[in-house]
Amino acid sequence: MECSICGAYIEVDARNCAGCGAPADDRAASGERSECALCEEILWSLAEKCVHCGGKGYPALRPRLGDKSLGAPESEVNA
């Protein structure tokens, strides 16, 4: 099956897309495409961690579309 976020092929038994981290089921439709501020790769906008570089929280993950938060709490930001 093809990922609705990044277009990568998703294996039948996979739980998440290896290309962007989006869930392999219908939950992916609730998010949009975003990009990591560290490596600039495409990922699911509701991802908590970049599947490409491992960056977590803000500023690695730009503020999520439709979400008014400023990112992860200070304790969750990469050093």
LOKE-722727 format. One record per atom (N, C-alpha, C, O): x, y, z negated; chain; residue in one letter. Coordinates in Angstrom, 2 decimals. Layout:
xx; yy; zz; chain; res
X; Y; Z; A; A
...
END
This chain:
xx; yy; zz; chain; res
0.85; -1.17; 0.00; A; M
0.00; 0.00; 0.00; A; M
0.90; 1.24; 0.00; A; M
2.03; 1.19; -0.47; A; M
0.39; 2.34; 0.52; A; E
1.15; 3.59; 0.62; A; E
0.76; 4.54; -0.52; A; E
-0.42; 4.68; -0.83; A; E
1.74; 5.19; -1.11; A; C
1.50; 6.16; -2.18; A; C
0.81; 7.40; -1.61; A; C
1.22; 7.93; -0.58; A; C
-0.24; 7.85; -2.29; A; S
-0.97; 9.03; -1.82; A; S
-0.24; 10.33; -2.13; A; S
-0.62; 11.39; -1.62; A; S
0.79; 10.28; -2.96; A; I
1.54; 11.48; -3.33; A; I
2.76; 11.67; -2.42; A; I
2.93; 12.74; -1.83; A; I
3.60; 10.64; -2.30; A; C
4.85; 10.82; -1.54; A; C
4.92; 9.98; -0.27; A; C
5.83; 10.17; 0.54; A; C
3.99; 9.07; -0.07; A; G
3.97; 8.26; 1.14; A; G
4.85; 7.03; 1.11; A; G
4.90; 6.29; 2.09; A; G
5.54; 6.78; 0.00; A; A
6.41; 5.60; -0.10; A; A
5.56; 4.33; -0.19; A; A
4.41; 4.37; -0.62; A; A
6.15; 3.21; 0.23; A; Y
5.47; 1.92; 0.13; A; Y
5.48; 1.47; -1.32; A; Y
6.51; 1.54; -1.99; A; Y
4.33; 1.01; -1.82; A; I
4.21; 0.51; -3.20; A; I
3.97; -0.99; -3.13; A; I
3.03; -1.45; -2.47; A; I
4.80; -1.75; -3.81; A; E
4.64; -3.21; -3.87; A; E
3.30; -3.55; -4.51; A; E
2.79; -2.78; -5.33; A; E
2.75; -4.68; -4.14; A; V
1.43; -5.09; -4.63; A; V
1.37; -5.19; -6.15; A; V
0.37; -4.80; -6.75; A; V
2.42; -5.69; -6.79; A; D
2.41; -5.88; -8.24; A; D
3.01; -4.70; -9.01; A; D
3.15; -4.78; -10.23; A; D
3.35; -3.62; -8.34; A; A
3.95; -2.45; -9.01; A; A
2.91; -1.66; -9.79; A; A
1.76; -1.56; -9.38; A; A
3.33; -1.10; -10.92; A; R
2.45; -0.26; -11.73; A; R
2.57; 1.20; -11.33; A; R
1.61; 1.96; -11.44; A; R
3.76; 1.59; -10.88; A; N
4.01; 2.97; -10.49; A; N
4.80; 3.00; -9.18; A; N
5.48; 2.04; -8.83; A; N
4.68; 4.10; -8.48; A; C
5.43; 4.31; -7.25; A; C
6.90; 4.54; -7.61; A; C
7.20; 5.36; -8.48; A; C
7.80; 3.84; -6.95; A; A
9.23; 4.03; -7.19; A; A
9.71; 5.35; -6.60; A; A
10.76; 5.85; -7.00; A; A
8.97; 5.90; -5.66; A; G
9.37; 7.13; -5.00; A; G
9.07; 8.39; -5.77; A; G
9.84; 9.36; -5.69; A; G
7.95; 8.41; -6.52; A; C
7.58; 9.65; -7.21; A; C
7.06; 9.44; -8.63; A; C
6.86; 10.42; -9.35; A; C
6.84; 8.20; -9.04; A; G
6.38; 7.93; -10.39; A; G
4.88; 7.92; -10.57; A; G
4.39; 7.69; -11.68; A; G
4.13; 8.16; -9.51; A; A
2.66; 8.17; -9.61; A; A
2.15; 6.76; -9.89; A; A
2.74; 5.79; -9.42; A; A
1.05; 6.64; -10.64; A; P
0.47; 5.32; -10.87; A; P
0.05; 4.69; -9.55; A; P
-0.36; 5.39; -8.62; A; P
0.15; 3.38; -9.47; A; A
-0.20; 2.68; -8.24; A; A
-1.71; 2.55; -8.06; A; A
-2.17; 2.17; -6.98; A; A
-2.48; 2.87; -9.09; A; D
-3.94; 2.76; -8.97; A; D
-4.55; 4.12; -8.64; A; D
-3.84; 5.04; -8.25; A; D
-5.85; 4.26; -8.80; A; D
-6.56; 5.48; -8.42; A; D
-6.23; 6.70; -9.27; A; D
-6.63; 7.81; -8.92; A; D
-5.52; 6.53; -10.38; A; R
-5.18; 7.68; -11.22; A; R
-4.28; 8.67; -10.51; A; R
-4.23; 9.84; -10.90; A; R
-3.56; 8.24; -9.50; A; A
-2.66; 9.14; -8.76; A; A
-3.42; 10.29; -8.12; A; A
-2.86; 11.37; -7.92; A; A
-4.68; 10.08; -7.82; A; A
-5.48; 11.13; -7.19; A; A
-5.71; 12.32; -8.12; A; A
-6.07; 13.40; -7.66; A; A
-5.50; 12.12; -9.44; A; S
-5.71; 13.21; -10.39; A; S
-4.51; 14.15; -10.47; A; S
-4.58; 15.17; -11.15; A; S
-3.44; 13.83; -9.80; A; G
-2.26; 14.69; -9.80; A; G
-1.93; 15.16; -8.40; A; G
-2.57; 14.74; -7.43; A; G
-0.95; 16.01; -8.29; A; E
-0.52; 16.51; -7.00; A; E
0.98; 16.36; -6.89; A; E
1.65; 15.95; -7.85; A; E
1.51; 16.70; -5.73; A; R
2.96; 16.67; -5.53; A; R
3.61; 17.83; -6.26; A; R
3.06; 18.93; -6.32; A; R
4.76; 17.57; -6.81; A; S
5.55; 18.60; -7.47; A; S
7.00; 18.27; -7.14; A; S
7.27; 17.33; -6.39; A; S
7.92; 19.02; -7.67; A; E
9.33; 18.67; -7.48; A; E
10.11; 18.94; -8.74; A; E
9.77; 19.83; -9.53; A; E
11.15; 18.16; -8.94; A; C
12.01; 18.29; -10.10; A; C
12.89; 19.54; -9.91; A; C
13.46; 19.73; -8.84; A; C
12.99; 20.36; -10.94; A; A
13.81; 21.57; -10.84; A; A
15.31; 21.26; -10.89; A; A
16.13; 22.10; -10.53; A; A
15.66; 20.05; -11.33; A; L
17.07; 19.68; -11.39; A; L
17.57; 19.07; -10.08; A; L
18.58; 19.51; -9.53; A; L
16.85; 18.07; -9.57; A; C
17.31; 17.39; -8.35; A; C
16.47; 17.72; -7.12; A; C
16.83; 17.34; -6.01; A; C
15.37; 18.44; -7.31; A; E
14.48; 18.90; -6.24; A; E
13.82; 17.79; -5.44; A; E
13.37; 18.02; -4.32; A; E
13.74; 16.58; -6.00; A; E
13.06; 15.47; -5.34; A; E
11.56; 15.56; -5.63; A; E
11.15; 16.13; -6.64; A; E
10.75; 14.99; -4.75; A; I
9.31; 14.99; -4.92; A; I
8.90; 14.00; -6.00; A; I
9.43; 12.88; -6.06; A; I
7.97; 14.41; -6.84; A; L
7.42; 13.52; -7.83; A; L
5.97; 13.88; -8.11; A; L
5.49; 14.94; -7.69; A; L
5.28; 13.00; -8.81; A; W
3.89; 13.20; -9.18; A; W
3.83; 14.33; -10.19; A; W
4.62; 14.34; -11.13; A; W
2.91; 15.27; -10.02; A; S
2.88; 16.46; -10.87; A; S
2.58; 16.15; -12.33; A; S
2.87; 16.97; -13.20; A; S
2.00; 15.00; -12.64; A; L
1.71; 14.65; -14.02; A; L
2.76; 13.73; -14.64; A; L
2.56; 13.20; -15.73; A; L
3.87; 13.53; -13.94; A; A
4.95; 12.68; -14.45; A; A
5.58; 13.34; -15.67; A; A
5.67; 14.57; -15.74; A; A
6.03; 12.53; -16.62; A; E
6.70; 13.05; -17.80; A; E
8.21; 12.97; -17.68; A; E
8.93; 13.54; -18.49; A; E
8.68; 12.26; -16.66; A; K
10.11; 12.07; -16.45; A; K
10.35; 11.94; -14.95; A; K
9.57; 11.30; -14.25; A; K
11.42; 12.54; -14.45; A; C
11.76; 12.42; -13.03; A; C
12.29; 11.01; -12.76; A; C
13.21; 10.55; -13.42; A; C
11.70; 10.33; -11.78; A; V
12.13; 8.97; -11.45; A; V
13.45; 8.96; -10.67; A; V
14.04; 7.89; -10.50; A; V
13.90; 10.10; -10.21; A; H
15.12; 10.19; -9.41; A; H
16.35; 10.48; -10.27; A; H
17.36; 9.78; -10.15; A; H
16.28; 11.50; -11.13; A; C
17.45; 11.89; -11.92; A; C
17.29; 11.63; -13.41; A; C
18.26; 11.74; -14.16; A; C
16.08; 11.28; -13.84; A; G
15.85; 10.99; -15.26; A; G
15.56; 12.23; -16.09; A; G
15.39; 12.11; -17.31; A; G
15.49; 13.41; -15.47; A; G
15.20; 14.63; -16.21; A; G
13.85; 14.55; -16.90; A; G
12.88; 14.06; -16.33; A; G
13.80; 15.05; -18.14; A; K
12.55; 15.03; -18.89; A; K
12.16; 16.45; -19.25; A; K
13.01; 17.30; -19.50; A; K
10.87; 16.70; -19.27; A; G
10.34; 17.97; -19.77; A; G
10.79; 19.18; -18.98; A; G
11.42; 19.06; -17.93; A; G
10.46; 20.33; -19.49; A; Y
10.78; 21.61; -18.87; A; Y
12.23; 21.95; -19.22; A; Y
12.58; 21.76; -20.38; A; Y
13.09; 22.44; -18.34; A; P
12.80; 22.90; -17.00; A; P
12.92; 21.84; -15.92; A; P
12.70; 22.13; -14.75; A; P
13.27; 20.60; -16.29; A; A
13.38; 19.57; -15.26; A; A
12.09; 19.41; -14.49; A; A
12.09; 19.33; -13.27; A; A
10.98; 19.37; -15.21; A; L
9.69; 19.27; -14.55; A; L
9.04; 20.64; -14.63; A; L
8.75; 21.15; -15.71; A; L
8.84; 21.23; -13.48; A; R
8.22; 22.56; -13.44; A; R
6.83; 22.48; -14.04; A; R
6.24; 21.40; -14.08; A; R
6.28; 23.60; -14.50; A; P
4.94; 23.57; -15.07; A; P
3.97; 22.88; -14.11; A; P
3.97; 23.12; -12.91; A; P
3.16; 22.04; -14.68; A; R
2.24; 21.23; -13.87; A; R
1.14; 22.08; -13.27; A; R
0.65; 23.02; -13.90; A; R
0.76; 21.74; -12.06; A; L
-0.29; 22.47; -11.36; A; L
-1.59; 22.38; -12.15; A; L
-1.99; 21.29; -12.55; A; L
-2.24; 23.51; -12.36; A; G
-3.51; 23.52; -13.07; A; G
-3.36; 23.43; -14.57; A; G
-4.37; 23.41; -15.28; A; G
-2.15; 23.36; -15.08; A; D
-1.92; 23.25; -16.51; A; D
-1.29; 24.56; -16.99; A; D
-0.32; 25.03; -16.40; A; D
-1.83; 25.13; -18.02; A; K
-1.35; 26.43; -18.50; A; K
-0.16; 26.33; -19.44; A; K
0.31; 27.35; -19.95; A; K
0.35; 25.12; -19.69; A; S
1.46; 24.97; -20.62; A; S
2.74; 25.53; -20.02; A; S
2.86; 25.67; -18.80; A; S
3.67; 25.85; -20.87; A; L
4.97; 26.34; -20.42; A; L
5.98; 25.21; -20.36; A; L
7.18; 25.46; -20.22; A; L
5.52; 23.98; -20.45; A; G
6.41; 22.83; -20.38; A; G
6.47; 22.10; -21.71; A; G
5.64; 22.31; -22.59; A; G
7.46; 21.25; -21.83; A; A
7.62; 20.42; -23.02; A; A
8.10; 21.27; -24.19; A; A
8.71; 22.32; -23.99; A; A
7.83; 20.81; -25.42; A; P
8.35; 21.51; -26.59; A; P
9.87; 21.53; -26.56; A; P
10.49; 20.69; -25.91; A; P
10.47; 22.47; -27.25; A; E
11.93; 22.61; -27.26; A; E
12.64; 21.30; -27.60; A; E
13.71; 21.03; -27.05; A; E
12.08; 20.49; -28.50; A; S
12.72; 19.24; -28.90; A; S
12.78; 18.23; -27.77; A; S
13.55; 17.27; -27.86; A; S
11.99; 18.40; -26.71; A; E
11.95; 17.46; -25.60; A; E
12.78; 17.91; -24.40; A; E
12.86; 17.18; -23.42; A; E
13.39; 19.07; -24.45; A; V
14.12; 19.61; -23.31; A; V
15.52; 19.03; -23.27; A; V
16.18; 18.87; -24.30; A; V
15.98; 18.71; -22.05; A; N
17.35; 18.20; -21.88; A; N
18.35; 19.25; -22.31; A; N
18.12; 20.45; -22.14; A; N
19.46; 18.81; -22.85; A; A
20.51; 19.74; -23.27; A; A
21.34; 20.18; -22.10; A; A
22.27; 20.96; -22.26; A; A
END
